[in-house]
């Protein structure tokens, strides 16, 4: 996956607070707050639902792009391997044509079997490294999605509780609207701060980077092992062919 955060940042606290009218600090304004509370509550709830949907949509988009990217990578790798197999077979045919003695023919056969086995080993190691990376990313995405969903649910519950309290307080004393509005704003800010903390605690990029580093190390090791085997096989093969026949 590209070196970027998988889950984008969400809307800041003003996203919800903006729907709470900033009435003038007067008794009349307080009374107006309670009168307008049903409309205010509806707007806050709509914004919460919209944000929850954005989280869900973003997670779906992330998974779709991830699947498409990995499918493309697999296709390219398969094509590259097919081409490599063809080129290797062509070189084998050329070597076999140069082998005229039984010793040379045996050396070529040994070389071919050694390289084929080394290629298979390298590919298995690369596939295992890629699978480990992808399994790790999938697990991290699943855990992150669960954590974000729980955080959003907790946020909505806190805000709904604050709204219900404001409604109850307005019913008890509508002339105290200014204080009720302030309490509601404070509760929403607190809920938003808690949500932001949960979001920051569940960032994925650090996990992805660690998984990518492990994958890189495993692939480099597989490539290094293959090169060592190839160099040794070439040296052994070369010894079976006198300079005059090379």
Backbone bond lengths (Angstrom), bond angles and torsions (degrees), N, CA, C in turn:
res aa  C-N    CA-C-N  psi(-1)  N-CA   C-N-CA  omega(-1)  CA-C   N-CA-C  phi
1 X - - - 1.445 - - 1.522 109.89 -
2 X 1.311 114.50 154.51 1.458 118.22 -179.36 1.512 110.72 -65.15
3 X 1.351 115.16 153.49 1.463 120.48 -177.51 1.516 109.81 -77.86
4 X 1.314 114.93 77.80 1.464 119.83 178.13 1.518 108.53 -152.42
5 X 1.306 117.37 164.18 1.453 121.06 179.87 1.518 109.52 -68.07
6 X 1.326 114.90 134.67 1.451 119.34 -177.22 1.520 110.80 -77.35
7 X 1.292 116.52 -38.67 1.470 120.18 177.77 1.515 109.13 -104.15
8 X 1.326 117.35 119.19 1.468 121.54 -177.83 1.521 110.85 -73.00
9 X 1.336 115.74 159.17 1.468 120.77 178.32 1.518 109.31 -66.15
10 X 1.335 115.65 147.63 1.462 120.26 -178.50 1.519 110.34 -100.47
11 X 1.308 115.12 179.21 1.455 120.49 -175.23 1.520 112.02 -64.91
12 X 1.326 116.71 144.29 1.469 121.74 -178.45 1.519 110.21 -75.69
13 X 1.339 115.72 176.32 1.465 120.11 -174.64 1.521 112.25 -60.83
14 X 1.315 118.55 -30.58 1.466 120.67 -178.97 1.519 111.49 -61.34
15 X 1.321 116.51 -19.41 1.463 121.45 -179.20 1.525 110.89 -55.32
16 X 1.346 116.24 -40.71 1.449 119.78 179.14 1.518 112.42 -95.35
17 X 1.322 115.63 -38.96 1.455 118.94 -175.89 1.516 112.00 -63.65
18 X 1.302 117.44 -24.37 1.462 120.92 -178.03 1.520 111.28 -63.60
19 X 1.321 118.17 -21.43 1.461 118.94 -177.69 1.529 111.23 -87.49
20 X 1.319 117.73 -3.84 1.456 119.82 175.60 1.530 107.96 -92.85
21 X 1.324 119.99 109.78 1.467 122.38 -173.82 1.515 112.60 -58.34
22 X 1.298 115.68 139.22 1.480 121.40 178.71 1.526 108.39 -90.99
23 X 1.339 116.32 74.70 1.452 120.17 -179.59 1.525 110.93 -66.44
24 X 1.283 116.23 152.79 1.468 120.56 175.15 1.522 108.92 -60.76
25 X 1.304 114.47 148.08 1.461 119.65 -176.24 1.526 110.65 -76.32
26 X 1.327 116.36 69.56 1.472 121.05 179.54 1.518 108.96 -134.57
27 X 1.333 118.32 158.59 1.471 120.38 177.83 1.520 112.19 -56.83
28 X 1.332 115.34 -39.03 1.459 118.37 -179.39 1.516 111.11 -61.67
29 X 1.340 115.24 -40.72 1.458 119.27 179.68 1.515 109.70 -63.31
30 X 1.334 116.81 -37.72 1.459 120.06 178.94 1.514 110.80 -61.62
31 X 1.310 116.31 -43.14 1.459 120.37 179.05 1.515 110.56 -63.99
32 X 1.313 117.77 -39.47 1.462 122.13 178.22 1.527 111.40 -62.85
33 X 1.329 117.57 -33.66 1.462 120.44 -179.43 1.525 110.25 -60.73
34 X 1.303 116.84 -46.28 1.464 119.87 -179.35 1.532 110.76 -66.17
35 X 1.323 116.37 -36.69 1.461 119.63 177.68 1.525 110.75 -63.17
36 X 1.332 115.67 -39.30 1.464 121.06 -176.79 1.531 113.40 -90.33
37 X 1.314 117.61 -0.77 1.463 120.31 -175.50 1.537 114.05 -57.18
38 X 1.334 120.22 -39.84 1.480 118.89 178.46 1.532 112.01 -58.02
39 X 1.338 115.84 -42.87 1.469 119.76 179.48 1.535 110.81 -68.29
40 X 1.331 114.99 -40.50 1.468 119.99 178.84 1.529 109.97 -62.78
41 X 1.314 116.55 -44.26 1.465 121.60 -179.06 1.522 111.21 -61.19
42 X 1.334 115.30 -40.92 1.467 119.56 179.65 1.526 111.08 -63.05
43 X 1.341 116.01 -42.32 1.459 119.56 -179.95 1.533 111.66 -65.25
44 X 1.326 115.59 -41.93 1.466 119.35 179.30 1.533 109.82 -62.57
45 X 1.328 116.12 -45.31 1.469 120.43 -179.31 1.524 110.97 -63.21
46 X 1.337 116.58 -42.27 1.464 120.28 178.61 1.524 111.41 -61.15
47 X 1.340 115.50 -41.60 1.465 119.42 179.81 1.526 111.46 -66.86
48 X 1.326 116.56 -38.94 1.461 119.66 177.16 1.523 110.97 -62.86
49 X 1.309 116.29 -44.67 1.462 120.21 179.96 1.524 111.16 -63.98
50 X 1.334 115.32 -38.62 1.470 119.31 179.36 1.520 110.67 -64.87
51 X 1.329 116.12 -40.34 1.460 118.61 179.56 1.526 111.00 -68.11
52 X 1.323 116.51 -40.07 1.457 119.51 177.22 1.519 111.27 -60.17
53 X 1.337 116.28 -38.95 1.461 120.54 178.87 1.523 110.58 -67.95
54 X 1.337 116.92 -36.98 1.456 120.41 177.83 1.529 111.11 -62.49
55 X 1.316 116.31 -39.63 1.461 120.30 177.97 1.524 110.00 -62.10
56 X 1.335 115.79 -47.14 1.466 120.34 -179.98 1.524 111.30 -62.82
57 X 1.333 116.17 -44.75 1.469 120.30 -179.52 1.526 111.15 -63.08
58 X 1.333 115.88 -39.45 1.459 119.48 -178.83 1.519 110.69 -66.96
59 X 1.317 117.02 -40.73 1.456 120.28 178.65 1.525 110.87 -63.58
60 X 1.319 116.61 -39.24 1.465 120.59 177.20 1.524 110.73 -64.55
61 X 1.326 116.12 -42.14 1.462 121.00 179.17 1.527 111.07 -63.25
62 X 1.325 116.13 -42.34 1.464 121.12 179.15 1.522 110.53 -59.97
63 X 1.323 116.93 -46.70 1.461 120.82 -179.34 1.522 112.22 -65.75
64 X 1.319 116.59 -37.52 1.466 120.12 178.96 1.527 110.83 -65.95
65 X 1.329 116.18 -46.28 1.464 120.14 179.57 1.523 111.13 -64.39
66 X 1.326 115.90 -38.88 1.465 120.57 178.79 1.527 110.08 -60.99
67 X 1.332 116.36 -47.97 1.460 120.64 -179.30 1.520 111.13 -62.49
68 X 1.322 116.78 -43.70 1.472 120.86 179.57 1.528 110.82 -63.05
69 X 1.342 116.73 -41.31 1.465 121.07 -178.86 1.522 110.79 -65.19
70 X 1.319 115.73 -44.50 1.464 119.09 -178.84 1.529 111.62 -68.08
71 X 1.318 116.56 -36.41 1.461 120.11 177.32 1.523 110.34 -63.17
72 X 1.334 116.47 -41.72 1.460 121.08 178.32 1.525 110.90 -64.61
73 X 1.329 116.47 -42.06 1.459 120.72 178.90 1.529 111.25 -62.41
74 X 1.327 115.89 -42.41 1.467 120.24 179.29 1.523 111.40 -63.34
75 X 1.316 116.03 -39.71 1.454 120.69 179.82 1.531 111.17 -64.72
76 X 1.329 115.99 -43.94 1.462 120.24 179.21 1.529 111.59 -64.88
77 X 1.329 115.83 -40.88 1.461 119.56 179.75 1.518 110.88 -65.52
78 X 1.317 116.70 -41.92 1.458 120.75 179.12 1.524 111.00 -61.69
79 X 1.329 115.93 -42.62 1.468 120.72 179.09 1.526 110.64 -64.24
80 X 1.312 116.19 -41.68 1.463 121.33 -179.85 1.527 110.77 -64.55
81 X 1.303 116.83 -40.06 1.460 120.69 179.59 1.528 111.36 -68.49
82 X 1.309 116.34 -39.49 1.466 119.84 177.95 1.524 110.53 -61.35
83 X 1.329 116.39 -43.12 1.465 121.35 178.46 1.526 110.43 -63.85
84 X 1.328 116.91 -40.89 1.464 121.26 179.90 1.526 110.57 -64.96
85 X 1.313 116.64 -39.24 1.466 120.80 178.52 1.528 110.69 -62.62
86 X 1.316 116.01 -41.57 1.461 121.09 179.79 1.533 110.62 -64.57
87 X 1.317 115.70 -45.24 1.469 119.75 -179.72 1.529 111.25 -65.08
88 X 1.326 115.95 -38.90 1.463 119.44 -179.72 1.531 110.75 -66.73
89 X 1.312 116.26 -40.01 1.465 120.01 178.47 1.527 110.98 -64.42
90 X 1.312 116.53 -37.60 1.471 120.58 177.79 1.528 110.33 -63.04
91 X 1.311 117.31 -41.31 1.463 121.57 178.92 1.525 110.64 -67.45
92 X 1.330 116.49 -36.56 1.463 120.01 177.65 1.533 110.21 -61.74
93 X 1.315 116.37 -43.33 1.464 120.84 -179.67 1.523 110.51 -61.28
94 X 1.332 114.95 -40.57 1.471 119.62 178.65 1.524 110.87 -65.08
95 X 1.309 117.82 -41.31 1.462 121.42 178.58 1.529 111.18 -65.05
96 X 1.303 115.94 -43.57 1.464 120.31 -179.95 1.525 111.77 -61.68
97 X 1.321 114.97 -33.02 1.475 119.07 179.21 1.534 111.40 -69.31
98 X 1.320 116.67 -29.06 1.463 121.34 -179.30 1.535 112.39 -82.03
99 X 1.328 116.15 -19.90 1.463 119.55 -178.09 1.524 109.84 -79.26
100 X 1.318 116.21 116.90 1.476 120.89 -178.08 1.525 112.84 -112.30
101 X 1.302 118.06 -24.64 1.465 121.51 -179.98 1.516 109.34 -102.85
102 X 1.345 114.84 162.88 1.466 119.39 178.99 1.524 110.37 -62.51
103 X 1.342 116.32 -37.25 1.457 120.31 179.41 1.523 110.83 -63.20
104 X 1.313 116.40 -42.48 1.461 120.68 179.99 1.528 111.75 -67.91
105 X 1.325 114.58 -41.06 1.467 119.00 178.68 1.526 110.82 -62.97
106 X 1.334 115.91 -40.22 1.461 120.02 178.51 1.531 110.46 -66.73
107 X 1.336 114.75 -39.25 1.468 119.39 179.79 1.529 110.67 -64.18
108 X 1.330 116.49 -40.99 1.467 121.09 178.90 1.523 110.20 -65.08
109 X 1.341 115.95 -43.05 1.470 119.78 179.98 1.522 110.84 -62.67
110 X 1.349 115.45 -40.75 1.464 119.53 178.12 1.519 110.96 -65.47
111 X 1.323 115.86 -41.64 1.466 120.74 178.81 1.523 110.60 -60.12
112 X 1.320 115.97 -47.13 1.462 120.51 -177.75 1.530 111.61 -62.86
113 X 1.329 116.48 -45.53 1.469 119.24 -179.14 1.523 111.15 -66.43
114 X 1.345 115.73 -35.48 1.467 119.80 178.63 1.524 110.97 -65.37
115 X 1.324 115.65 -44.91 1.472 119.57 -179.00 1.524 110.89 -68.81
116 X 1.309 117.38 -41.67 1.467 120.03 178.86 1.530 110.95 -59.21
117 X 1.333 115.48 -42.50 1.471 119.52 179.41 1.531 110.71 -66.60
118 X 1.346 115.94 -39.85 1.460 120.17 179.99 1.530 111.09 -65.76
119 X 1.322 116.29 -39.54 1.468 120.66 177.83 1.527 110.22 -63.24
120 X 1.325 115.48 -44.30 1.471 119.63 179.96 1.523 110.65 -62.84
121 X 1.332 116.36 -40.95 1.469 120.68 179.22 1.527 110.82 -65.05
122 X 1.331 115.84 -43.81 1.461 119.95 179.82 1.527 111.28 -62.60
123 X 1.319 116.02 -44.37 1.453 119.72 -179.12 1.528 111.39 -64.85
124 X 1.316 116.54 -39.84 1.467 120.04 178.88 1.525 110.22 -63.10
125 X 1.334 116.19 -39.84 1.467 120.26 179.93 1.528 110.64 -67.15
126 X 1.329 116.67 -41.29 1.466 121.00 179.00 1.528 109.75 -65.23
127 X 1.322 116.07 -45.27 1.468 119.59 179.61 1.526 111.58 -61.04
128 X 1.328 115.61 -39.79 1.470 119.90 179.71 1.530 110.65 -65.97
129 X 1.341 116.02 -39.94 1.472 120.22 179.99 1.527 110.45 -65.80
130 X 1.318 115.93 -41.80 1.467 120.47 179.51 1.526 110.20 -65.95
131 X 1.328 116.03 -42.80 1.469 119.73 179.97 1.527 110.97 -63.48
132 X 1.332 116.93 -42.74 1.465 120.11 179.28 1.526 110.59 -61.09
133 X 1.335 115.49 -41.28 1.470 120.19 178.40 1.528 110.16 -62.55
134 X 1.317 116.26 -49.02 1.459 119.91 -176.72 1.523 111.91 -66.64
135 X 1.316 116.79 -40.62 1.463 119.47 177.26 1.530 110.11 -61.37
136 X 1.336 115.59 -39.76 1.463 119.81 179.03 1.516 111.93 -65.43
137 X 1.330 116.43 -41.70 1.462 120.63 178.62 1.530 110.31 -65.05
138 X 1.320 116.44 -43.73 1.466 119.89 178.79 1.529 111.07 -60.13
139 X 1.334 115.98 -44.07 1.457 119.95 -179.81 1.533 110.79 -63.79
140 X 1.338 115.60 -41.24 1.465 120.07 179.68 1.527 110.90 -65.93
141 X 1.319 116.49 -40.67 1.463 120.48 178.58 1.529 110.96 -63.32
142 X 1.322 115.66 -43.02 1.465 119.96 -179.90 1.528 110.98 -63.16
143 X 1.330 115.64 -44.97 1.464 119.96 179.41 1.525 110.57 -64.74
144 X 1.335 115.87 -41.27 1.460 120.16 -179.38 1.520 110.84 -64.86
145 X 1.321 116.08 -44.49 1.464 120.02 -179.88 1.521 110.33 -61.23
146 X 1.335 116.56 -41.20 1.461 119.87 178.32 1.512 112.26 -64.00
147 X 1.333 115.59 -41.98 1.464 120.05 -179.76 1.526 111.12 -66.58
148 X 1.337 116.24 -41.34 1.457 119.93 179.52 1.520 111.42 -66.80
149 X 1.318 115.91 -39.05 1.465 120.08 178.47 1.529 110.25 -63.94
150 X 1.334 115.69 -42.31 1.469 119.53 178.90 1.518 110.88 -65.16
151 X 1.338 116.29 -40.03 1.464 120.32 179.94 1.519 110.85 -65.32
152 X 1.336 116.28 -41.13 1.459 120.23 179.63 1.529 110.70 -66.98
153 X 1.316 116.08 -40.16 1.474 120.07 178.05 1.528 110.72 -63.07
154 X 1.329 115.84 -43.62 1.472 120.17 178.72 1.521 110.60 -63.75
155 X 1.342 115.76 -39.45 1.467 120.41 178.94 1.531 110.61 -62.17
156 X 1.321 115.77 -48.20 1.457 119.90 -179.21 1.524 111.01 -62.62
157 X 1.322 116.14 -39.54 1.464 119.64 179.27 1.528 110.93 -63.54
158 X 1.330 116.29 -42.10 1.469 119.99 179.87 1.524 111.21 -64.41
159 X 1.334 116.08 -43.13 1.461 119.80 -179.37 1.531 110.38 -67.20
160 X 1.331 116.12 -42.44 1.470 119.25 179.01 1.526 111.06 -61.54
161 X 1.321 116.15 -37.76 1.469 120.29 177.82 1.532 110.18 -65.23
162 X 1.337 115.55 -40.73 1.463 120.05 179.50 1.521 111.12 -65.48
163 X 1.320 116.46 -39.30 1.466 120.50 178.53 1.531 110.28 -65.74
164 X 1.336 115.22 -44.27 1.470 119.15 179.56 1.524 110.81 -61.00
165 X 1.324 116.32 -38.31 1.464 120.20 178.33 1.528 110.87 -65.93
166 X 1.335 115.63 -41.29 1.465 119.64 178.81 1.524 110.57 -63.31
167 X 1.327 115.87 -40.33 1.461 119.73 178.53 1.529 111.20 -63.67
168 X 1.333 114.83 -42.05 1.463 119.34 179.22 1.530 111.24 -65.06
169 X 1.333 115.38 -42.02 1.468 119.96 -179.40 1.525 110.95 -66.69
170 X 1.331 116.09 -38.82 1.473 119.20 178.67 1.526 110.82 -65.96
171 X 1.324 115.62 -38.00 1.464 119.10 178.93 1.530 110.52 -64.89
172 X 1.320 115.76 -34.99 1.464 120.36 -178.97 1.520 111.94 -76.03
173 X 1.352 116.34 -38.46 1.474 119.47 -176.40 1.532 109.59 -154.33
174 X 1.322 117.92 81.58 1.465 121.46 -177.62 1.520 113.82 -61.88
175 X 1.331 118.44 -20.34 1.460 119.90 179.72 1.527 111.93 -75.24
176 X 1.333 116.63 -9.88 1.464 121.34 -179.15 1.531 110.94 -97.27
177 X 1.324 115.60 27.51 1.462 121.17 -175.05 1.517 114.29 -57.39
178 X 1.341 117.49 -37.29 1.463 120.28 -177.66 1.526 111.39 -60.43
179 X 1.327 115.90 -46.28 1.465 120.64 179.26 1.530 111.02 -67.65
180 X 1.323 115.91 -38.24 1.467 120.41 179.70 1.526 110.36 -64.95
181 X 1.334 115.88 -41.94 1.457 120.17 178.07 1.523 111.35 -61.21
182 X 1.334 116.73 -43.70 1.460 121.46 179.82 1.530 110.75 -61.85
183 X 1.328 115.03 -42.93 1.469 119.41 178.98 1.523 111.22 -62.84
184 X 1.334 116.59 -40.37 1.461 120.88 179.30 1.527 110.39 -64.42
185 X 1.318 116.51 -45.46 1.458 120.28 178.82 1.530 111.15 -59.76
186 X 1.312 115.86 -43.72 1.470 120.45 179.99 1.526 111.14 -62.46
187 X 1.318 115.99 -41.71 1.468 120.30 179.91 1.522 111.27 -64.57
188 X 1.347 116.49 -40.77 1.458 120.43 179.80 1.532 110.52 -66.79
189 X 1.332 116.36 -41.54 1.463 120.37 177.49 1.527 110.85 -60.38
190 X 1.310 115.85 -41.94 1.462 120.42 179.86 1.529 110.86 -64.57
191 X 1.319 116.60 -43.28 1.463 120.93 179.46 1.524 110.60 -64.35
192 X 1.340 116.21 -39.36 1.463 121.18 179.49 1.528 110.67 -66.75
193 X 1.317 116.58 -39.76 1.470 120.47 178.94 1.528 110.49 -63.58
194 X 1.313 115.85 -40.76 1.468 120.13 178.42 1.524 110.25 -64.00
195 X 1.329 116.43 -40.53 1.461 120.73 179.13 1.529 110.58 -64.91
196 X 1.321 117.10 -42.87 1.463 120.87 179.67 1.523 111.21 -60.81
197 X 1.322 115.87 -40.93 1.468 119.74 178.81 1.519 110.58 -63.03
198 X 1.313 116.60 -43.34 1.467 120.68 178.94 1.523 110.69 -63.03
199 X 1.319 116.44 -39.80 1.466 120.79 179.40 1.520 110.98 -64.13
200 X 1.321 117.46 -43.61 1.460 121.89 -179.20 1.520 111.26 -67.60
201 X 1.326 116.92 -34.00 1.460 120.43 179.63 1.522 112.00 -71.97
202 X 1.319 117.53 -12.29 1.463 120.32 -175.96 1.526 112.77 -118.97
203 X 1.331 117.08 30.95 1.455 120.03 176.09 1.523 109.87 -69.24
204 X 1.315 116.31 146.08 1.462 121.20 -173.49 1.517 114.56 -99.55
205 X 1.316 117.40 -19.81 1.459 119.10 -169.17 1.528 112.46 -60.39
206 X 1.337 117.35 -40.30 1.457 119.31 179.82 1.519 111.64 -61.55
207 X 1.338 116.63 -40.69 1.463 121.22 178.11 1.514 110.31 -64.61
208 X 1.326 116.75 -44.60 1.469 120.05 -179.45 1.519 111.46 -62.26
209 X 1.317 117.07 -40.96 1.454 120.94 -179.85 1.526 111.14 -63.24
210 X 1.331 116.70 -41.51 1.464 120.60 179.30 1.527 110.53 -64.57
211 X 1.318 116.80 -42.64 1.461 120.77 178.65 1.525 110.93 -64.68
212 X 1.329 116.51 -40.16 1.466 121.12 179.72 1.525 110.99 -65.40
213 X 1.336 115.99 -38.52 1.462 119.99 179.40 1.527 110.65 -64.99
214 X 1.320 116.83 -41.19 1.469 121.31 178.19 1.526 110.28 -64.35
215 X 1.319 116.02 -42.03 1.469 120.21 178.07 1.520 110.84 -62.31
216 X 1.305 117.30 -44.86 1.464 122.53 -179.43 1.533 110.91 -59.79
217 X 1.331 115.96 -44.76 1.466 120.46 -179.76 1.529 110.51 -62.64
218 X 1.311 117.29 -43.44 1.465 121.69 -178.76 1.528 111.14 -64.65
219 X 1.333 116.65 -41.75 1.461 120.11 -179.46 1.527 110.97 -69.06
220 X 1.310 116.65 -41.58 1.468 120.14 178.00 1.523 110.78 -61.68
221 X 1.319 117.04 -39.32 1.460 121.27 178.25 1.527 110.56 -63.98
222 X 1.329 116.80 -42.23 1.464 121.24 179.36 1.520 110.88 -63.94
223 X 1.320 116.63 -41.11 1.458 121.27 179.53 1.536 110.89 -66.25
224 X 1.320 115.81 -40.73 1.465 120.47 -179.92 1.526 110.82 -65.19
225 X 1.312 116.25 -42.82 1.464 120.41 178.43 1.522 110.84 -62.80
226 X 1.314 116.58 -41.80 1.465 120.83 179.13 1.533 110.68 -63.11
227 X 1.312 117.31 -43.78 1.458 120.71 -178.94 1.529 111.12 -62.06
228 X 1.336 115.99 -40.86 1.468 119.75 179.05 1.527 110.13 -62.12
229 X 1.325 116.05 -44.86 1.471 120.73 178.91 1.523 110.80 -63.16
230 X 1.319 116.95 -42.19 1.464 121.37 -179.75 1.524 111.13 -63.37
231 X 1.312 117.15 -45.79 1.465 120.86 -179.82 1.521 111.30 -61.86
232 X 1.313 116.57 -42.25 1.455 120.42 179.16 1.526 111.34 -65.73
233 X 1.332 116.08 -40.64 1.465 120.84 -179.92 1.532 110.72 -65.47
234 X 1.321 116.56 -38.81 1.466 120.76 178.20 1.530 110.87 -64.26
235 X 1.316 116.25 -41.73 1.472 120.65 -179.73 1.524 110.11 -63.37
236 X 1.317 117.05 -43.82 1.474 121.43 179.14 1.525 110.71 -64.85
237 X 1.310 117.01 -41.75 1.470 120.78 179.79 1.527 110.80 -65.30
238 X 1.296 115.89 -43.02 1.462 120.31 -178.39 1.519 111.70 -60.30
239 X 1.310 117.35 -34.16 1.473 121.05 -179.30 1.525 112.03 -65.50
240 X 1.323 117.40 -22.29 1.470 120.19 -178.31 1.527 112.01 -84.23
241 X 1.311 116.75 -7.93 1.453 121.02 -179.16 1.533 110.27 -116.38
242 X 1.300 117.56 111.67 1.487 120.30 176.81 1.532 109.86 -59.42
243 X 1.315 116.65 152.19 1.481 121.19 -179.27 1.518 113.02 -50.12
244 X 1.301 118.50 -37.04 1.462 121.98 -175.45 1.520 112.17 -66.61
245 X 1.337 116.57 -24.20 1.459 118.77 -176.29 1.517 112.60 -100.67
246 X 1.344 116.15 -3.21 1.465 119.41 -178.05 1.520 111.58 -79.09
